[in-house]
Amino acid sequence: MSIKLGEDQTDSIHIHIFGNKSWQLDLNPSVHFPLSSYAYGEIINSELLNYISENDLRKVPKLDIFNLKSGDCFFVKSGMWHTTQAFENSCTILFQLKVPCFIDFINSQSLKEKLIKVPQWRNKTYGMWEENHFNQRGKQILIDLAKSFNIDISEINFNYENN
């Protein structure tokens, strides 16, 4: 059994429990911090096409092969090309890290369409949270991002509700 080549919008941690399984991975230099997943050869959604070209998504990557054994653990960064093949019954526990990115705080569709083209706005917000609101570091990064677009963020609500 195999999983089709693709890239995901979430970072993920994989813990291989048992079985003989091969992962094939490669960095995708064309897309940083994707907001949606893509399976190679499928229809590309319009959101991805805002910040990556169709030609870049159609290039076949050169994948490195990693053979897993029981107890192996590894991290897959969002946007990384990957595919798997199991040669026998196998089990892997997957933890997807759904961390909000800065663009998740933008509600205006027209503004969001402009900002998703800038990789820094799609960056993950690891380590910037305290009980559903930005900590000081997160606020400062958002203020710096806003300055680059001359956006007044004094009235932005920094609370996040996962939809």
C-alpha positions in Angstrom: 0.0 0.0 0.0 1.3 3.5 -0.8 0.2 7.1 -0.3 0.2 9.4 -3.3 3.0 12.0 -3.6 1.9 15.3 -2.1 2.6 18.1 0.4 0.6 19.1 3.5 -0.1 22.5 5.1 0.6 21.1 8.6 3.9 20.2 10.2 3.7 16.6 11.5 5.4 14.2 13.8 5.4 10.5 12.9 6.1 7.6 15.3 6.5 4.3 13.6 5.2 1.4 15.7 5.7 -1.7 13.6 6.1 -3.1 10.0 8.4 -2.4 7.1 7.6 1.0 5.6 9.5 3.4 3.3 9.1 7.2 3.3 10.3 9.3 0.4 10.8 13.0 1.2 12.2 16.2 -0.4 12.1 19.9 0.5 9.9 22.0 -1.7 11.8 25.2 -2.3 8.9 26.7 -4.3 6.5 27.0 -1.4 7.0 28.2 2.1 4.3 27.7 4.7 1.5 26.4 2.5 -2.1 27.1 3.6 -3.5 24.0 2.0 -2.4 20.5 1.0 -1.8 19.3 -2.5 -1.7 15.8 -4.0 0.6 15.5 -7.1 -1.3 15.5 -10.3 -4.6 16.7 -8.8 -6.4 19.9 -9.5 -4.5 22.8 -7.8 -6.8 25.0 -5.7 -6.9 28.7 -6.4 -5.4 29.6 -2.9 -2.2 27.7 -3.7 -2.0 29.4 -7.1 -1.8 32.8 -5.3 1.7 32.0 -4.1 3.1 29.1 -6.2 3.1 28.6 -9.9 1.4 25.6 -11.5 4.8 24.7 -13.1 6.5 24.5 -9.7 3.8 22.2 -8.4 4.1 20.0 -11.5 7.9 19.5 -11.2 8.7 15.9 -10.1 10.9 16.2 -7.0 14.0 14.1 -6.4 13.0 12.2 -3.3 15.3 10.8 -0.6 14.3 7.4 0.7 14.1 6.5 4.4 13.2 3.0 5.6 11.6 2.9 8.9 11.8 0.3 11.7 9.8 0.0 14.9 10.4 2.9 17.2 11.6 5.4 14.6 10.3 8.9 15.0 10.6 11.8 12.5 9.3 15.3 11.7 7.8 16.4 8.3 7.8 20.1 7.7 4.8 21.7 6.0 5.2 21.9 2.3 7.6 19.0 2.1 7.0 16.6 -0.7 6.4 13.1 0.6 5.0 9.7 -0.2 5.0 6.4 1.6 5.0 2.7 0.7 4.3 -0.1 3.2 5.7 -3.5 2.3 3.7 -5.4 4.9 1.1 -4.5 7.6 2.5 -1.5 9.5 1.4 1.2 11.9 2.5 4.8 12.3 1.1 7.3 14.8 0.7 10.7 13.2 0.5 14.0 15.1 -0.5 16.9 12.8 0.6 20.3 14.3 -2.2 22.7 13.4 -0.7 25.9 14.6 -2.3 29.1 13.4 -0.3 31.4 11.1 -0.4 35.1 11.1 -2.8 35.2 8.1 -5.4 33.4 10.2 -6.0 36.7 12.0 -7.0 38.5 8.9 -10.7 38.5 8.2 -10.8 40.8 5.2 -10.8 38.6 2.1 -9.3 41.3 -0.1 -6.5 42.0 2.3 -5.9 38.3 2.9 -5.6 37.7 -0.8 -2.7 40.2 -0.9 -1.0 39.0 2.2 -1.0 35.3 1.4 1.5 36.0 -1.4 4.1 37.0 1.3 5.7 34.0 3.0 6.2 35.8 6.3 2.4 36.1 6.7 2.0 32.4 6.2 4.6 31.6 8.8 3.6 29.4 11.8 3.2 31.1 15.2 5.0 28.5 17.3 5.9 29.8 20.8 3.9 32.9 20.6 0.8 31.9 22.6 -0.5 32.2 26.2 -4.0 30.9 26.8 -5.5 31.8 23.3 -3.8 35.2 22.9 -0.5 36.3 21.6 2.4 36.7 24.0 4.7 39.8 23.8 7.0 38.1 21.2 4.0 37.3 18.9 2.5 40.8 19.2 5.9 42.3 18.3 6.3 40.1 15.2 2.8 41.0 14.1 3.4 44.7 14.7 6.6 44.4 12.6 4.7 42.6 9.8 2.0 45.2 9.9 4.6 48.0 9.6 5.8 46.5 6.4 2.4 47.1 4.9 1.6 50.4 6.7 -1.3 48.7 8.4 -2.7 50.2 11.7 -3.2 47.2 13.9 -4.1 49.1 17.1 -7.7 47.9 16.8 -7.0 44.2 15.8 -8.3 41.6 18.2 -5.4 39.3 19.0 -7.6 36.5 20.2 -7.7 33.3 18.1 -10.6 31.0 17.7 -9.9 27.8 15.8 -12.5 27.3 13.2 
